[in-house]
């Protein structure tokens, strides 16, 4: 069996990762650039992960806002939560810098922080877990993230420093 390659996101030092916007990966599909952005809302392994009901609400409200945005809607491929519950992924047609995406994210989270309507798609026929939503907590998370993006913008991943033996072999599971 061939040795599996370490995926790029596992080479990021999650003990030093700060809330921000990062380019997680860049791909090409049918000749067009596709970029995955890490919309990191909390500091992994340093702060509690977000509550599943809050991140589910963030997903519904911001996905709806992005797909209805007259400027960006045709560029959005995907918006959804990270499995670790510390942020969201945004996949876009194009290769915009985190600084360019920052204004879009500030607008999206400002919309969420002020949102007072029903959660879009929170009905049994539209959602696989329609009862698991928490709008007040989603708004609180949005407000906290907005403050973080406005006060301290982080967009460069810290790399993991892997231990090496005397021959230079790198240990990936240390």
Buried (B, 14 or more C-beta within 10 A) or exposed (E): EEEEEEEEBEEBEBEBBBBBBBBBBEEEEEEEEBBBBBBBBBBBEEEEBBBBBBBBBBBBBBBBBBEEBEEBEEBBEEBBBBEEBBBBBBBBBBBBEBEEBBEBBBBBBBBBBEBEEEBBBBEEEEBEEBEBBBBEBBBBBBBBBBEBBEEEBBBEBBEBEBEEEEEEEEEEEE
